[in-house]
Amino acid sequence: MNEITLEDVRRRAAVAGITLRDDRVEMVRRLLNEALAPLRRLDANAMRTTEPAATFDARGGDDGR
């Protein structure tokens, strides 16, 4: 995935209904790139899928014993 561009920041801000001053767009771009960097380093194919940790018993835990 490529880095976020200044135009990306402007479009995302517009969609979110946020007005950014022109002198802040570069700062927001840099912060977004830094915040997303750890996610970009992840290899989604190497991640194990896991089952839900919690289960639901509709009987409220009454197993009839």
MITORRO-763063 format. One record per atom (N, C-alpha, C): x, y, z; residue number from 0. Coordinates in nm, 3 decimals, decimal comma, m for minus. Example, Ala and Ser with C-alpha at 12.3 -4.5 7.8 and 13.67 -1.06 7.14 Angstrom:
! residues 2
<<1,319 m0,569 0,780> 0>
<<1,230 m0,450 0,780> 0>
<<1,320 m0,330 0,780> 0>
<<1,285 m0,225 0,708> 1>
<<1,367 m0,106 0,714> 1>
<<1,290 0,003 0,787> 1>
! end
This chain:
! residues 65
<<0,086 m0,118 0,000> 0>
<<0,000 0,000 0,000> 0>
<<0,090 0,123 0,000> 0>
<<0,053 0,219 m0,080> 1>
<<0,132 0,341 m0,090> 1>
<<0,101 0,436 0,025> 1>
<<0,190 0,531 0,040> 2>
<<0,167 0,632 0,143> 2>
<<0,048 0,719 0,104> 2>
<<m0,012 0,778 0,203> 3>
<<m0,125 0,868 0,182> 3>
<<m0,073 0,999 0,123> 3>
<<m0,142 1,046 0,022> 4>
<<m0,102 1,171 m0,044> 4>
<<m0,179 1,288 0,016> 4>
<<m0,134 1,407 m0,019> 5>
<<m0,204 1,528 0,026> 5>
<<m0,348 1,529 m0,027> 5>
<<m0,364 1,484 m0,151> 6>
<<m0,499 1,479 m0,208> 6>
<<m0,586 1,378 m0,134> 6>
<<m0,527 1,265 m0,092> 7>
<<m0,602 1,166 m0,012> 7>
<<m0,654 1,231 0,117> 7>
<<m0,569 1,307 0,182> 8>
<<m0,608 1,372 0,307> 8>
<<m0,722 1,470 0,282> 8>
<<m0,710 1,547 0,176> 9>
<<m0,816 1,645 0,145> 9>
<<m0,949 1,575 0,115> 9>
<<m0,944 1,466 0,037> 10>
<<m1,067 1,392 0,005> 10>
<<m1,128 1,330 0,130> 10>
<<m1,046 1,268 0,213> 11>
<<m1,098 1,205 0,335> 11>
<<m1,158 1,308 0,430> 11>
<<m1,093 1,422 0,440> 12>
<<m1,146 1,528 0,525> 12>
<<m1,281 1,576 0,472> 12>
<<m1,291 1,592 0,341> 13>
<<m1,417 1,637 0,281> 13>
<<m1,529 1,536 0,306> 13>
<<m1,499 1,408 0,290> 14>
<<m1,599 1,304 0,313> 14>
<<m1,644 1,305 0,458> 14>
<<m1,550 1,329 0,550> 15>
<<m1,581 1,332 0,693> 15>
<<m1,645 1,462 0,736> 15>
<<m1,650 1,559 0,645> 16>
<<m1,709 1,688 0,679> 16>
<<m1,618 1,775 0,763> 16>
<<m1,488 1,751 0,752> 17>
<<m1,389 1,826 0,830> 17>
<<m1,322 1,928 0,739> 17>
<<m1,306 2,047 0,790> 18>
<<m1,234 2,151 0,717> 18>
<<m1,093 2,160 0,773> 18>
<<m0,995 2,137 0,686> 19>
<<m0,855 2,148 0,728> 19>
<<m0,793 2,273 0,666> 19>
<<m0,719 2,344 0,748> 20>
<<m0,644 2,458 0,694> 20>
<<m0,534 2,403 0,604> 20>
<<m0,502 2,474 0,498> 21>
<<m0,400 2,429 0,404> 21>
<<m0,265 2,405 0,472> 21>
<<m0,234 2,485 0,575> 22>
<<m0,104 2,468 0,640> 22>
<<m0,103 2,347 0,734> 22>
<<m0,214 2,276 0,749> 23>
<<m0,221 2,158 0,837> 23>
<<m0,230 2,026 0,759> 23>
<<m0,255 2,034 0,630> 24>
<<m0,276 1,911 0,552> 24>
<<m0,151 1,822 0,553> 24>
<<m0,034 1,879 0,537> 25>
<<0,090 1,801 0,539> 25>
<<0,110 1,733 0,674> 25>
<<0,081 1,804 0,781> 26>
<<0,097 1,746 0,915> 26>
<<0,001 1,627 0,932> 26>
<<m0,122 1,642 0,889> 27>
<<m0,220 1,534 0,899> 27>
<<m0,175 1,415 0,814> 27>
<<m0,125 1,442 0,694> 28>
<<m0,075 1,335 0,607> 28>
<<0,036 1,256 0,675> 28>
<<0,130 1,328 0,734> 29>
<<0,243 1,264 0,802> 29>
<<0,195 1,180 0,920> 29>
<<0,103 1,236 1,000> 30>
<<0,052 1,164 1,116> 30>
<<m0,024 1,038 1,076> 30>
<<m0,104 1,047 0,969> 31>
<<m0,175 0,929 0,921> 31>
<<m0,079 0,822 0,873> 31>
<<0,023 0,862 0,798> 32>
<<0,122 0,765 0,752> 32>
<<0,193 0,698 0,868> 32>
<<0,228 0,775 0,970> 33>
<<0,296 0,718 1,087> 33>
<<0,202 0,626 1,165> 33>
<<0,076 0,664 1,176> 34>
<<m0,020 0,582 1,250> 34>
<<m0,049 0,451 1,178> 34>
<<m0,048 0,452 1,047> 35>
<<m0,079 0,332 0,969> 35>
<<0,043 0,243 0,944> 35>
<<0,162 0,292 0,971> 36>
<<0,284 0,217 0,943> 36>
<<0,285 0,078 1,007> 36>
<<0,250 0,061 1,135> 37>
<<0,251 m0,074 1,193> 37>
<<0,153 m0,169 1,123> 37>
<<0,040 m0,120 1,079> 38>
<<m0,056 m0,205 1,008> 38>
<<m0,003 m0,246 0,872> 38>
<<0,068 m0,158 0,808> 39>
<<0,125 m0,190 0,676> 39>
<<0,235 m0,293 0,686> 39>
<<0,301 m0,302 0,800> 40>
<<0,408 m0,400 0,818> 40>
<<0,354 m0,541 0,845> 40>
<<0,227 m0,552 0,879> 41>
<<0,169 m0,683 0,908> 41>
<<0,153 m0,764 0,781> 41>
<<0,176 m0,893 0,794> 42>
<<0,150 m0,985 0,685> 42>
<<0,020 m1,057 0,718> 42>
<<m0,088 m1,015 0,657> 43>
<<m0,218 m1,072 0,689> 43>
<<m0,224 m1,221 0,658> 43>
<<m0,147 m1,266 0,562> 44>
<<m0,146 m1,408 0,529> 44>
<<m0,078 m1,492 0,636> 44>
<<0,009 m1,431 0,714> 45>
<<0,081 m1,505 0,817> 45>
<<0,005 m1,508 0,950> 45>
<<m0,103 m1,432 0,959> 46>
<<m0,178 m1,426 1,084> 46>
<<m0,268 m1,549 1,097> 46>
<<m0,269 m1,605 1,217> 47>
<<m0,358 m1,717 1,243> 47>
<<m0,498 m1,665 1,269> 47>
<<m0,594 m1,740 1,221> 48>
<<m0,731 m1,707 1,256> 48>
<<m0,765 m1,783 1,383> 48>
<<m0,843 m1,724 1,467> 49>
<<m0,881 m1,789 1,592> 49>
<<m1,031 m1,790 1,607> 49>
<<m1,077 m1,886 1,680> 50>
<<m1,219 m1,893 1,710> 50>
<<m1,250 m1,790 1,817> 50>
<<m1,375 m1,753 1,833> 51>
<<m1,409 m1,658 1,939> 51>
<<m1,367 m1,712 2,076> 51>
<<m1,316 m1,624 2,158> 52>
<<m1,270 m1,664 2,290> 52>
<<m1,387 m1,696 2,383> 52>
<<m1,498 m1,630 2,362> 53>
<<m1,613 m1,650 2,450> 53>
<<m1,721 m1,730 2,376> 53>
<<m1,796 m1,807 2,451> 54>
<<m1,908 m1,879 2,392> 54>
<<m2,035 m1,836 2,462> 54>
<<m2,145 m1,860 2,398> 55>
<<m2,274 m1,821 2,453> 55>
<<m2,358 m1,945 2,475> 55>
<<m2,412 m1,958 2,594> 56>
<<m2,500 m2,069 2,626> 56>
<<m2,639 m2,011 2,650> 56>
<<m2,733 m2,038 2,561> 57>
<<m2,866 m1,982 2,571> 57>
<<m2,940 m2,030 2,693> 57>
<<m2,894 m2,140 2,755> 58>
<<m2,959 m2,191 2,874> 58>
<<m2,915 m2,116 2,999> 58>
<<m2,826 m2,021 2,985> 59>
<<m2,781 m1,944 3,101> 59>
<<m2,688 m2,021 3,191> 59>
<<m2,619 m2,120 3,136> 60>
<<m2,523 m2,198 3,214> 60>
<<m2,584 m2,318 3,284> 60>
<<m2,711 m2,337 3,276> 61>
<<m2,777 m2,452 3,337> 61>
<<m2,762 m2,569 3,242> 61>
<<m2,671 m2,661 3,276> 62>
<<m2,646 m2,774 3,188> 62>
<<m2,727 m2,898 3,228> 62>
<<m2,824 m2,882 3,316> 63>
<<m2,913 m2,992 3,352> 63>
<<m2,858 m3,084 3,459> 63>
<<m2,751 m3,050 3,522> 64>
<<m2,694 m3,137 3,628> 64>
<<m2,757 m3,110 3,760> 64>
! end
